Amino acid sequence: MATLFLLLINSIATLPPTLLAAPHPAASPSSSSSSTSAAVIIDELIRELACTTAAGGRFRTDADALALASTDFGTNVSAPGARPAAVFYPSTEADIAALLRASNARASPFPVSARGCGHSTRGQATAPGGVVVDMASLARGGGGSSPAARLAVSVDGRYVDAGGEQLWVDVLHAALAHGLTPRSWTDYLHLTVGGTLSNAGISGQAFRHGPQISNVLELDVITGTGEMVTCSKDKGADLFDAVLGGLGQFGIITRARIPLVPAPARARWVRLLYTDAAALTGDQERLIDERGGGALAGLMDYVEGSVLTDFQGLIGSWRSQPPSSFFSEADAARVAELAKEAGGVLYCLEGAVYYGGASDTSAADVDKSVEVLLRELRHARGFAFVQDVSYVGFLDRVRAGELKLRDAGLWDVPHPWLNLFLPRSRILDFAAGVFHGVLLRRQGGGGGGGGGPVLVYPMNRGRWDAETSAVFPREEEVFYTVGILRSAVAGGEEVRRMEEQNAEVGRFCAGAGIPCTQYLPHYATQAEWAATHFGPGRWDAFAQRKRKYDPSAILSRGQRIFSHPLAPACA
Ligand SMILES: Cc1cc2nc3c(=O)[nH]c(=O)nc-3n(C[C@H](O)[C@H](O)[C@H](O)COP(=O)(O)OP(=O)(O)OC[C@H]3O[C@@H](n4cnc5c(N)ncnc54)[C@H](O)[C@@H]3O)c2cc1C
């Protein structure tokens, strides 16, 4: 411990003295005028935490640690305004609680943000001028709980207790070892439990099971005041609901209890091409309407869809890489011809039916389901493609695309993503203006070879818990998610162009009166969060919870929602 302490003191000497006093874009004048130097504060912190926690966390203040903690999947650069003063590596949950209490004890509390993998795209996991908590450090243990205890399956209870820092792919494998599986997923599994539960966690299973935040039994949370609380719908329901979809504002999730069901062994994976949006969305809606969808109702376990505009190979399709290609070269030529006839835009319905293993669906059942699907769905005839893969291979399919992009040096590039929710009744207006307008013009604009998948799929509002902090359209029974997931492989100018196109999508929606809600939201000012994202009623409730669980506005300031002190309007 003494050696560690000396190391820390040495690294503190290299701290730029102004970091903690650096103004945050959303910060109030009083927080930006703090004159305390970062070095002194970190020095004090280290001494305090060494006394107050059994195992003790570890700080790093070297350039590498700070650069990593201020970089994310979106920016791929270390933004100067996003730099923390230090990165904290907790050994136990108590270390995090002590850190938060230490911040609270100061006249000018410093920001603290949990960082999962930093898969955010707009600096949401940063703590400008403060301390980033490297959540992965919890899994490495130290003096606290063993790594195995941070991923524990109860076969009798049909749940898994997963540390907030755990990756969903590891949750999957731990559950499968007992023939069990969670029900609701994201398309990419190398995300943390705490990170996706702070947003919503959506994928093609959400229509049936709701987002991941609708599939949690219990949480361990450390609130902004440093209190360690176990909460659920039965006990501490307000905190439980606040944290789910809460953008990291109310507490740090250190454990989530996720319900499990018997796991299938395989997935029949289907891709069907469409030449118009109305046919695609009509079919998607029949598939997710488990009561009124007729012959198609409930036939698929996973329903998504995408818009194909550029046919540009790896970048365009990384999100959904099967072990072997869905299309032969001859198919690719036919698809290109179909796209030409359709004016340059095709749609793809992507679905899966699970079977085998501990599920109660057999291979013969699936054969029948697929027969009905191919007969009833209104895709372009001759453009149905089917593969049979393992359940794990299906759920973890994005990993293969990631590895290919990494090999090609195309993964660590800026990602100016735009994710939206919009009501069912406006999806065709959106398709006409954006898929057949803005996105096609993007290609016409040329340059750089970037691009990326464009997702479009519906969900049933009734599967979303209205008490959580997540913001989603509430007007209609069904709403759509659209994900424009771009990779700016050419860097600077391409990022600017893509951001301009994101803005163009926004202007189009505003002009056409299409109400859009951002998923994985990003706004620059509190006024925008209040008026545009939450709307008055929901904003008041969100701000009220903030005052209750993080009154010093310490947590996740990288989201740019609150600054210290909380604005009077939040009182
Ligand atoms: C390739 C890729 C594919 C994706 N696919 C999907 C998808 O299919 N569906 C979907 O819903 N999302 C998807 N996402 C988005 C993903 O859900 C978000 O990036 C999310 O933030 C999880 O990333 P993370 O675990 O790295 O969290 P981070 O980016 O590290 O953190 C995100 C936010 O949560 C806070 N936070 C992190 N951990 C905790 C914790 N334990 N307790 C409280 N707050 C915490 C952070 O402070 C920050 O504000 C994808 C992202 C990528 C990069």
Ligand as a Chemical Component Dictionary entry (heavy atoms), coordinates in Angstrom:
data_LIG
# 
_chem_comp.id                   LIG 
_chem_comp.type                 NON-POLYMER 
_chem_comp.pdbx_formal_charge   0 
_chem_comp.three_letter_code    LIG 
# 
loop_
_chem_comp_atom.comp_id 
_chem_comp_atom.atom_id 
_chem_comp_atom.alt_atom_id 
_chem_comp_atom.type_symbol 
_chem_comp_atom.charge 
_chem_comp_atom.model_Cartn_x 
_chem_comp_atom.model_Cartn_y 
_chem_comp_atom.model_Cartn_z 
_chem_comp_atom.pdbx_ordinal 
LIG C1  C1  C 0 -21.024 -1.406 -31.365 1  
LIG C2  C2  C 0 -22.142 -0.960 -30.473 2  
LIG C3  C3  C 0 -23.381 -1.565 -30.583 3  
LIG C4  C4  C 0 -24.421 -1.175 -29.756 4  
LIG N1  N1  N 0 -25.623 -1.803 -29.859 5  
LIG C5  C5  C 0 -26.639 -1.451 -29.044 6  
LIG C6  C6  C 0 -27.892 -2.109 -29.118 7  
LIG O1  O1  O 0 -28.109 -3.022 -29.911 8  
LIG N2  N2  N 0 -28.869 -1.721 -28.266 9  
LIG C7  C7  C 0 -28.682 -0.731 -27.329 10 
LIG O2  O2  O 0 -29.603 -0.449 -26.576 11 
LIG N3  N3  N 0 -27.506 -0.076 -27.270 12 
LIG C8  C8  C 0 -26.491 -0.406 -28.100 13 
LIG N4  N4  N 0 -25.303 0.259  -28.016 14 
LIG C9  C9  C 0 -25.191 1.426  -27.137 15 
LIG C10 C10 C 0 -24.860 1.055  -25.704 16 
LIG O3  O3  O 0 -26.022 0.589  -25.058 17 
LIG C11 C11 C 0 -24.341 2.278  -24.979 18 
LIG O4  O4  O 0 -23.122 2.640  -25.533 19 
LIG C12 C12 C 0 -24.248 2.082  -23.488 20 
LIG O5  O5  O 0 -23.810 3.295  -22.962 21 
LIG C13 C13 C 0 -23.373 0.940  -23.013 22 
LIG O6  O6  O 0 -22.004 1.166  -23.180 23 
LIG P1  P1  P 0 -20.969 0.978  -21.970 24 
LIG O7  O7  O 0 -21.348 -0.207 -21.178 25 
LIG O8  O8  O 0 -19.632 1.065  -22.551 26 
LIG O9  O9  O 0 -21.293 2.274  -21.071 27 
LIG P2  P2  P 0 -20.495 3.648  -21.010 28 
LIG O10 O10 O 0 -20.447 4.249  -22.356 29 
LIG O11 O11 O 0 -19.206 3.470  -20.315 30 
LIG O12 O12 O 0 -21.477 4.500  -20.060 31 
LIG C14 C14 C 0 -22.714 4.983  -20.541 32 
LIG C15 C15 C 0 -23.387 5.874  -19.487 33 
LIG O13 O13 O 0 -23.802 5.082  -18.391 34 
LIG C16 C16 C 0 -23.122 5.456  -17.218 35 
LIG N5  N5  N 0 -22.727 4.216  -16.562 36 
LIG C17 C17 C 0 -21.844 3.279  -16.991 37 
LIG N6  N6  N 0 -21.806 2.263  -16.122 38 
LIG C18 C18 C 0 -22.682 2.561  -15.134 39 
LIG C19 C19 C 0 -23.084 1.916  -13.943 40 
LIG N7  N7  N 0 -22.583 0.738  -13.587 41 
LIG N8  N8  N 0 -24.014 2.517  -13.176 42 
LIG C20 C20 C 0 -24.544 3.703  -13.518 43 
LIG N9  N9  N 0 -24.190 4.380  -14.616 44 
LIG C21 C21 C 0 -23.270 3.805  -15.416 45 
LIG C22 C22 C 0 -21.915 6.280  -17.662 46 
LIG O14 O14 O 0 -21.517 7.212  -16.686 47 
LIG C23 C23 C 0 -22.470 6.943  -18.899 48 
LIG O15 O15 O 0 -23.242 8.067  -18.561 49 
LIG C24 C24 C 0 -24.237 -0.120 -28.828 50 
LIG C25 C25 C 0 -22.992 0.508  -28.734 51 
LIG C26 C26 C 0 -21.955 0.089  -29.543 52 
LIG C27 C27 C 0 -20.643 0.786  -29.437 53 
# 
loop_
_chem_comp_bond.comp_id 
_chem_comp_bond.atom_id_1 
_chem_comp_bond.atom_id_2 
_chem_comp_bond.value_order 
_chem_comp_bond.pdbx_ordinal 
LIG C1  C2  SING 1  
LIG C2  C3  SING 2  
LIG C2  C26 DOUB 3  
LIG C3  C4  DOUB 4  
LIG C4  N1  SING 5  
LIG C4  C24 SING 6  
LIG N1  C5  DOUB 7  
LIG C5  C6  SING 8  
LIG C5  C8  SING 9  
LIG C6  O1  DOUB 10 
LIG C6  N2  SING 11 
LIG N2  C7  SING 12 
LIG C7  O2  DOUB 13 
LIG C7  N3  SING 14 
LIG N3  C8  DOUB 15 
LIG C8  N4  SING 16 
LIG N4  C9  SING 17 
LIG N4  C24 SING 18 
LIG C9  C10 SING 19 
LIG C10 O3  SING 20 
LIG C10 C11 SING 21 
LIG C11 O4  SING 22 
LIG C11 C12 SING 23 
LIG C12 O5  SING 24 
LIG C12 C13 SING 25 
LIG C13 O6  SING 26 
LIG O6  P1  SING 27 
LIG P1  O7  DOUB 28 
LIG P1  O8  SING 29 
LIG P1  O9  SING 30 
LIG O9  P2  SING 31 
LIG P2  O10 DOUB 32 
LIG P2  O11 SING 33 
LIG P2  O12 SING 34 
LIG O12 C14 SING 35 
LIG C14 C15 SING 36 
LIG C15 O13 SING 37 
LIG C15 C23 SING 38 
LIG O13 C16 SING 39 
LIG C16 N5  SING 40 
LIG C16 C22 SING 41 
LIG N5  C17 SING 42 
LIG N5  C21 SING 43 
LIG C17 N6  DOUB 44 
LIG N6  C18 SING 45 
LIG C18 C19 SING 46 
LIG C18 C21 DOUB 47 
LIG C19 N7  SING 48 
LIG C19 N8  DOUB 49 
LIG N8  C20 SING 50 
LIG C20 N9  DOUB 51 
LIG N9  C21 SING 52 
LIG C22 O14 SING 53 
LIG C22 C23 SING 54 
LIG C23 O15 SING 55 
LIG C24 C25 DOUB 56 
LIG C25 C26 SING 57 
LIG C26 C27 SING 58 
# 
